[in-house]
């Protein structure tokens, strides 16, 4: 049970800033972690005001093991970090520097790296090969299937990120019509590779959502959008040599498994379309 510890903010800053290298604003952006241990410093009884930052001592100690906007997953087989939201990309310019790459354009022919931009739409139209390279350029990697499942199912081993029972509308999935048909007409013949890589597909209403737009679509660990929104490539190869993506997307998150168990192995690692996205993992710091 968390004790009432009203620690003066100036004292907190003197402890934390030299250690974490973070500003107060950066620290506040980190997702809340475990409750403060009973061994935390005794509160100042004369403190008349406090802020949420006063209760982040253990949080900062935990999250300092992961880069910003990544969540620590304390697995018994070894802790690791996972992106809190599906990844966006930055284009690395040939002349130096970088710029955001549009979420609704394939990254073919571009050199991109993975970044997390909370509140913005993540990168669609990306292949497993491109996603893996983008993670590596940011010092990360694609998640293994075991890691991805751990982050999604949580400590209770839930079927869905939010629990064991399906809740309609909790996550961005179940759109009534396919955006390819909305953009190019009816019939199966419109599902060409070119049409499925058109920006039109994720610019229709009720398609791709910004990371964290569905607050209930969050695992026990605080990882968003592991069910629906975009398929997520993982570091895995099927028996036939294809790539693997997890979680489903904004139209279908049921046909190939329920919630965290959704899994598609039908496409080569070079494949991409409007539904394919990714997130990265990384080893936790000691």
N, C-alpha and C positions, 0 to 999 in steps of 0.2 A: 504494500500500500504506500502511495507517495506521501511523504510528510510535507507539511507546510514549511517551506524553506525560503524565506524572503531575504535574498542576498542582495546587497546594494550593487547596482549595475556597474559602478566604477571598479568595485573589487572584482567582479566577474571578468571585466575586460582585462584587468591586470594579470589575471590567471591565464586567460584563453588566447588572446591575440598573439603573444610571442610564440605559442605552441602551434596553433593551427595555421597561421599565416592568412586567415580569412578576415574580412571585414565583418562588422555586425550584420550588414545587409546580406552578405553571402551566407553567413551562418544561419540566419533566419529562414533562408530559402531551403535549407536542408530538411528533408522529411523527418517528422518526429520518430524517435526510436524508443528504446526501452525506458521504463520509469527509472528515476534516480535511485541509486542504491542507498541502503540505510547508513552506509559509511560516508555519505557526502558530508561536507563541512557543515557545522552548526550554523543555523540562520541567525542573522543579526536581529535581535528582538526589537531594536529601535527603528528598523526599516519601515518606512511609511508607504512606500510604493514599490511595485515590482512589475516586470514585463515578462512575456513568455521566454525571453532570452535567459531569465534567471533560472529557468528550469531545464536548461540545455546542456548542463555540464556533462552528463553521461552520454547524451545524444552526440555531442561534438566528439567525444572520445571514440564513440562507435563509428560515426560517419567519416572521421578522419582516415579510416582504413579504405575508403572508396573515393574516387573522384566525384566532383560536384554532379548532382542529379543522377547518381547511381545509388542503389540500395544494397546494403550488406545482407547476404543470405547466410546465416550461420549453420551450414550443414555439418553433420558429424564427420563426413568424409573430407571436409575442408571448406572453409568459408570462401565465398566469392562475391563479386559485385555484379549487379545487373542494372541496365538503364531503367530508370523509373518510368520513362515514356518511350514510345516507338521513336526511332531515330529520324532526324532530318539530316541533310548533307550540306557541306560547304564545298564549293568548287575552288580548287587550287589553281590560281592563275599562272600561265606560263611566264609572265613577267614578274612574278612574286606577289605575295598576298593572297587573299581569298575573298570569296563573296558567297552569299547564300544561293543555293541552286533551287529552282522552282520545284515544289513538291509534285507538280502535275506534268513533269517532263522526264522522259527516260534519261539516264546519265550516260548513255552510249557516247563514246568518244571523249568523255570528260574524265578528269582526275578529281575525285571527290573524297572527302573524309567525313566520318560520322560525327554528328553533334546532337546534343539534346537541347531543344528549344521549347520549354513548357508553354502551353497555350497556343501553339502553332501546329498546323497540319504536318504530319510526318511525310517522309519520302515514299512515294509509290513508284511503280514502274522500274523496279530495280531487281537484278538477278542475284542469285546466291553468290556467284563469283564476284560481282561488283560490291555486294554488301560485305563480303569477307574482307575485300581490299579496303573498303571504307573504314571498317572497324580497325584494321591493322594500322592505318594511317593516323589514327587517334590513340594508338597505344592500347587497343582493346582487341577483341576477337568475337566471332559469332559464338553464341551459347551452345553448349552441348544439349542434347535432349534431356538428360538428367537434370542439368541446371535449370533449363527452361521450365520443366515440370515442377521442380522444387519451388521456384519463384511463383508459379501460378497456383499450385495446390496448397501452399502454405503448410503450417505445422499440423493442421487437421487433415491434410490430404484430401481437400475438397475436390469435387468434380468441376465446379465453376470457381472462378477467382473469389467470388463473394460468398460461397457456401456450397451445400450439397444439393440444393433444389433449384431448378431453373426459374429465373425471374425475367419475364418478358420486359424488355425496355431497360434492363439494368446495364446492358452493354450495347454497343453500336453494331447490331446485327439484325437480320430478318427483314431487310428492305423488300417491299412487295414485288418490285420489278427490277430487272437488270438494267443498269445504265447504258449498256451497249445497245439495247433495244430502244431506250429513250433517245439515244443520239442518232442511231442509224436505221431504225425501223424494225419491224417484226421479222421473225424467221431465223432459223439457225444459220443461214448463210451469211449473216452480218457479223458473225463471230470470227473475223479474220484477225491475224496478228496485228495488222496495221490499225484496225478499228479498236482493238483491245488495248492499244498503246496510245490512243488519242487522249489529249487533255480533257476532252468533253466528258469522259467517263467519271472523273472525280470532281467535276464542277457542276454536276446535277444536284438538285436538292436531296438532302438526307443520304448523302454518300459519305465521303471521307470527313472525319471530324478531327478537330484539334485535340492534341494530347490532353487527357484529363477532363474532357468535356462531359464524360459520363462518370460522375463521382462514385457511383455504386460499383463500377467496374474496376475494382481494386482488390488485390490479394491481401492476405493477412499481413504481408510484409510492406504493403503500400505501393506495389507495382501496378501501374494502370494499363488497361486495354490489352490484356493478354487473351481476351476472348473478343472476337470481332474487330472492327475498324480495318486493319490490314492483316493479311497473312504474314507470318514472320519466318523468314528463313533461319534455319539453325545449322550448326556444324554437324551434318549427318549425311550419309549416302544410303540410298535404298538398295535392296538386293539386286535390282536391275541397273544400278549405277546412276539413278536420278538423284536430284536434290530432295530435301524435305523441308516443308514449311508447316507451321503450327498455328492453331488458334482460330482459324476461320477469318472471314472479313465481313464487311457491312451488309452483304447480301446473304451469304450462306456461312453459318457457323455450326451446322448440325449434320450435314450429309456424311462427313468423314469422321464423326466422333462427337461426343458431348463436351463442350467447354474446353477445359485444359487437355482433354484427350484427343481433340481434333487434330488430324494429321493427314497431309497430302503428300504423295510420293510420285505423282504422275508426270512431273516435268524435269527436264534437264537443268543443271545448275546454271546454264546460260540463259534460261527463260525468264521473261518478265512480262507483266501486264499491269493494268490499273489496280489490281488487287494485292500485289506483292510488295511487302515492306520488310523491315527488320528492326532488331535492337541488338545491342552488343553486351558482352560480359567481359569481366576482367578479374584477375586474381586479386584478392584482398591483400592490403599491406599488412605486414606482421604487427 
